[in-house]
């Protein structure tokens, strides 16, 4: 086991997706993990517990998921990169504080290792039924970023990317994993990452305004306890952080929270395309389903079918432009996901009638098999 001077690993390791997530957080500089125990994400906590002493990290168990995310937001305001891990029922409880994190513009990462639902559902089975909850679960108008890993290596890489996005855009970022990826074991390459550092205010303390933004729409931060006078609130507020209860401040406040994601969507959105240049049919997928989708497309090509694959690495903001452009070139878009149609309706909306859209759904607990996707490709 090779470690650098900060206790961060380097080299190749056999890790589960959940373990890789913990190592990704450590490599990204995360030194605070708040949690309430829930499967199938708990191995992230176990790995972090084993390793946090090596890097001077803090691990805290709270009484419920509501208080967990409150603790994470508070830790971030003290200057620590902070993360929490959960599954569907826990994410439901966190959603009020997701909105608070958006309004306070607090960098943090939330990992949802999805399972079957609704309610308690199937605690140790894979699912992807939380993707719409992740986008629309809190109230009011807002934008956020959500990433979808499909392997242990991806769990490591996208955890680092999630922290980079959270720091750059001052927003909570979600990692929408699933039980299959979380418990899958594979070789993971750990190397020193390129990190986005938090943008701090460097001017006179008496002139600091916590929500006075720069041209990039992102206000610089300070850490609590450094002698700056500031106020943060979930209410509609002015650049001082003071509540202002009128529609003009609401527009001034909230529209920028949306624009700081939407206007940079080209820099945020990541997709992986295979064989789409001449394809008649393209399979759209994400998470663990994308592995079988890519295998099915390969098999279809071997059978002489012009098939392609579009993997959504970024779920939110949704890659509308890319899906719309693809729909104009192909005859059919097949969406493979472990629910009864959540991303499917986004694909259907973005295709705007240009391409036929077909859903291949799987009940939670049942991962797609490439033969099922291949059969669907042949049918269309």
LINGI-V414491 format. One record per run of one state. SS is the DSSP state (H for helix, E for strand, - for the rest). FROM is the first residue (numbers start at 1). LEN is the number of residues. If there is no record, write none. Layout:
ss & from & len
SS & FROM & LEN
SS & FROM & LEN
//
This chain:
ss & from & len
- & 1 & 1
E & 2 & 2
- & 4 & 5
E & 9 & 8
H & 17 & 11
- & 28 & 2
E & 30 & 6
- & 36 & 6
H & 42 & 14
- & 56 & 2
E & 58 & 4
- & 62 & 3
H & 65 & 13
- & 78 & 3
E & 81 & 6
- & 87 & 1
H & 88 & 17
- & 105 & 3
E & 108 & 7
- & 115 & 1
E & 116 & 1
- & 117 & 5
E & 122 & 1
- & 123 & 8
H & 131 & 6
- & 137 & 8
E & 145 & 3
- & 148 & 4
H & 152 & 18
- & 170 & 2
E & 172 & 7
H & 179 & 5
- & 184 & 1
E & 185 & 6
- & 191 & 9
E & 200 & 1
- & 201 & 4
H & 205 & 3
- & 208 & 5
E & 213 & 1
- & 214 & 5
E & 219 & 1
- & 220 & 1
E & 221 & 1
- & 222 & 15
E & 237 & 1
- & 238 & 5
E & 243 & 1
- & 244 & 3
H & 247 & 16
- & 263 & 2
H & 265 & 4
- & 269 & 2
E & 271 & 4
- & 275 & 6
E & 281 & 5
- & 286 & 3
H & 289 & 14
- & 303 & 4
E & 307 & 6
- & 313 & 1
E & 314 & 3
- & 317 & 3
H & 320 & 8
- & 328 & 4
E & 332 & 6
- & 338 & 5
H & 343 & 9
- & 352 & 4
E & 356 & 6
- & 362 & 8
H & 370 & 10
- & 380 & 1
//
